[in-house]
Amino acid sequence: MKFKDYYKTLGVERSATEADIKKAYRKLARKHHPDVSKAADAQARMQDVNEAHEVLGSPEKRAAYDQVGQGLQGGQDFRPPPGWDAGFEFSGRPGPGADAGDYSAFFEELFGRARRGGARHPRAGPGVQAQGEDHHAKILIPLEDTFRGATRTLSLRNSELDAGGRVVTRERQLDVRIPKGIRPGQQIRLTGQGSPGLGGGPAGDLYLEVQFEPHARYRMDGRDLYLTLPVAPWEAALGAEVRVPTPDGALEMNVPAGSQTGRKLRLKGRGIPSSQAASSPSNPAGDFYVVLEVVLPSATSEKAAALYRQMAQDLAFNPRSDLED
C-alpha cells in the first residue's frame, strides 16, 4: 500500500489553518466535480479531494494522520504500525458511515473503524436540549489484565481547533477498570465521558475499544493462547515434567516420551478466561497450547563433542530416511 499525501492533494502546506483547507477544498471541488469537469478522471479526482478533506477537515483525524505519516512522502510504501492509533479520541461511535467504496484502501486502513456512525449534534439554539455526542478510542492493555482484571490510568488525546483555526491536541487521564475476561475488540463504556450536552442535556459516553499489547511470549488465536516451549533432546525423547509459564502463573506439565518439535500439548481452560464467574457454553474460557521446540546443546567442548560422536556411533538414526529412494 502507498502512502497518500492529503496535503499535496489539496495543495496546502502542513501548517494550513482550517480556513486554508476549506478554501482549497471548495476551489478543487468546483474544478473537478463531475457535473462541471469534462475530464475522464473527474470522478476519481473528486473522490481524492473529498477523502483528503474528510481527513484534514477533521481535527481528530488530522492529528492522527500527522502522527502516523510523520516524515513520509506520497507514494512511499506504507503499512501503519500495530496500535498506531491507540489513545486517539474521536467524536461519534465507530460505525459504517459512508459507503466504504467512497474511500481508498489507505483511508480504510487508517480510519475505516473511525467513521461516524450516528447522528451529529443539533445546532445550539434557544430551547434546544440534547445529549452530548459519544466519543470512542482504542486502548492497548497488557494481556495479563484479562486474567485478573485491573484498574489502569489511561491517557487519551483529543484534538480540536484553536481560535486561529489550527489543530491543538489536549491530553486527559482517566482511571479505567478492566474487567476480567475481556477480549480484543470488546468495548468498555464510560458514562458521561463524551461531549457535553446542549441546553442542559446529559453528556455523551466514551467507548473504549480494547486491544492487547504485543506479547513477547504468547500468541493469541481467538480465546486460545499459544506458547513455544524449548525442551532438551533428552526431555523430548525420555519424557519429563517441565515448568510452563502462563499469564496466570507457572504450571507443571508432562512432556510425553518420544515428542518431536511441533508437538502441541493442550491445557484446557487456561486461555483467555470467561468473563463470568463460571464458564458457560455460550462464554467458555479459551485453551492454552504449548508447542514444543527441541533445542540441541552446542558441541563447543570436547566432552560434548564426544557425546555426539558416541550417539552417532550407537544410534541407528537417519533423519532423512523418508527422502531416500
N, C-alpha and C positions, 0 to 999 in steps of 0.2 A: 504494500500500500504506500502511496506517495503522500507526503505532507502537503497540505493546501494552505497557501498564504492568503488569508482572507483580507489582510490589509492591502496587498497588491491587487486583489480582485476589485476592491472598492477604490483603489487609487489614493489611499490616505496613509499618513505616517502613523507609526505605532503610538505616538503621543497625541493622536487626534482626540478631540473632545466629542461629546455626544452630538453637538450641533454639526461638527465637521462630518461625522458619519452619516447623519440624516441627510445632509445636503448632497453628499456624494451618492448616496443610495437613490435619492429622488432623480438626480441627473441621469444615472445609469438606467434606472427603471424607465424613464421616458425614452431613452435611446434604444433599449433592447426589448422592450415589450413586444410580444409577437403581433399585437394589433397595430403596431406602428412600424416596426422594422420589417424590411423585406428580406433580410439576410437569412440564409438557410439555417444558420445555427442560432437564430434569435431565441428560440425557446430554451436551448441549453445554456446560452449566456445569461438569460434571465433567471434560470434556476441557480446558477452560480452566484449571481448577485443577491438573490433572496437568501441563499444559505449563508453567505458572508454577513449579511445584515442581521440574520437571526442570531448569529454568534456575537458579532461586535456591537450590536444594538442592545444586548443584554449585559448589564454589568457583571452578573454572576457567571455567565458563560464566557465572557471576555476574559475575566480574571483567571479562570481555569485554563482557557486556551493559551493565554500568555505564559502561564507557568509550564505547561507541558511542551510548548513549542519554543521555549527559550533557546536562542542560538541556532534554530533550524531555518532552512530556506525552502521555498516552494519547490516541489519536485523531488526532494530527498526521500529516500526510503525511510519509512516510519512505522513504528509499532509502539503504542503507548505502554510504558512500564506498568506491571501489575500494581493496582491500588493507587494509581496516579491521582485519581480524583477523590480519594478519601479525605474527609474533613471539609470539603467544599459544601456550603449550604445553598440550596436552590429553592426558589419560591415554587409553590404548587407541589402536588404529589406526582410521582412518576406515572406516566401514562402514555398511551399510544400517540396522543396529539395528532399532528398532521400525518398524512399518508407517508409511510417510510419511503415510497418511491419518489417523493419530492426532494429527498436528500441523498448526498453521496455516501459511499461506504465509509469514507473518512469521518463525516459528520456522525453517522450512526455508531461508529466505533467509540467516539468520544461522548456524544450527547444523546444517543438513542434512548437511554433509560431516563434522561432528564427532561424530556419534552413534557410540557404541562398537559395534564390530563383532565383538569377541572375548569370550571368557570372562573373568570377573573373577577376581581373586586368590582362592585358597582361604584360609580363615581360618587364622591362625597357631596353632600348637599343637605339642606335643611330637612330634618326628619328622617334621613336615611340611617338605618341601623343594620349592620351586617357583621357576621363573624369574620374574623381576620383570615387571611389566606394561609393555607397549610404550607409548611416547608418540608424538605427532605434532604437527607445527606447520607453518604456511605461512610461507615466506620470500619476500621480494622481492629480486631481484638486477638489476643493470644488464644490458641486452640485450647489451652488448659482451662480457660474461663467457662467453656461449655460443660466441663466435668464437675465443677464445683460451684458455679455461679460466682459473681464478683460485683463489686461496685468500682467503677472507673471514672476518673476525672478526664473528660474528653474536651479537646479544643476544636471548635468549628470556626470556619472563616466565611463571613458574609460580606459580599461586595455590593456597593451602591455608588451612586454619583454624588460628587460634592457640588458645591454651589457653582463651580466653574465647568461642570459637565464632564469631569474626569473621574475615572474609576478609583475608588478607595476601598481598601479591604480592612474590615474590623474583625477582631477575634473575640469569641466568648467561650467561657468554660462552663461545662455542665457536669454534674455528678449523675452518672447513669448506672442503673442496676442491670447487670447482665444476668438473665435467668439461666439456670441450669438446663442443659439440653437444647439450647438454641442452635440452629443450623444456618449455614450460609444462605443468604437470600431472604431470610426472615426479617421482619421489621419490629423495632421497638417504638412504641408510640409514647411521646411525651406531651401530655395535655397542656395546652396553653402556651407552648413554647414557639409557636409560629408568629405570624404578623399580628400586630394589634388590631382589634376590631374597629369598626366605624360606628360613630354615633353612640358609643357606649356598648356596642356589641362585644361578645366574648372574643378572646384571642384565638387564632388558629392553632393547630397542633404541629408538632415536629415528628417526622417519621425517620427513624434511623435504620438504614439497611445494613445488616451485619455481614461482614466477610471476615475470614480468618487470615491472620498474618502467615506468610510462608514459613514453614517449619523445617528445621534442619534435619529432623529425624523421620517425620511421619508424612505419608501421602494419604490424601483423603479421596474416597470414591463414594459419593452419596453419604450414607451414615457410617460406612466402614472405613477403618484406618489400616494402613499398611506400613510395616517396618521391615527394612532389610537388615538381617541379623548375621554378623560374621560368626562362623564357627570353625574350630580347628579340624583338620582331617580326621584325627582320632575320635573327636566328638561325633562327627558325622558317621564314621564307619562303625564305631562301637556303641553309639548311643550315649547320651549324657543328660544330666539335669543342669540347665543353664538359667541364668537370671536375665529376664527380659524387661527393659524399661517400657512403661506405658505412661500416657499423660496423667493417669490416675494412681501412679505408683508402680514400683517394680514387682514382677511376679516370677515364680519359678515355673519353668516349662520343660517337659520331657522331649528331647530330640530323639526320634526313633533310630535304631541302628540301621545302617545302610542308606542314610539320607544323602542326597546329592544337592548341588547348587540348584536353586529354583524351586525346591520343595516348599510347599505352602502349608503352614500349620495355623489352625484357627482357634482363637479364644472367643467363644460365643458370648455376646452381650457386652464385650469390652470396648466397643467402638463408641461413636457419639451416643451419649445416654438419652433415654427417654426424657421428655420434658415433664412427664407426670411423675407422681410419687412411685408408681409401679408401672412396668411396661404393660402395654396392651396390644392386641392385634393391629389396631389402627395407628399405633405410635410406638413401634418396638425400638429398643436400643440396637445400634449397629454392632458389627463384629470387628475384632482386631485380628489381622492376619500377619503372621511372621513369615517372611520369605528368607529362606536360608541361603547363605553365600559361603561356600567352603573357601577358606583362606589358607594358603600354603605358607609355612615358615620359610624364610630365605636360608640358603646354604652358604652363609658367609663365614662360618667357622669350619675347621677340619672335621670336628665331631659331627656337625650337622651334615656335611657333605658325605661323610662315611655312612651315616644312617640312610641317606638317599641311595647310595650305591648298593647298600645291603638290601633295601627294598626292591631295587631294580633287579637284583640277582635272585631274590627269594620269591617274589610275587609274579605269578604268570598273568601279567596285566597288560593289555594293549588297548588304550583308549580310542584307537582308530580302527578297531576290528570291523565296525559296521561299514567302513568306507572301502574296504578291500574287496576285490572281485573274488 
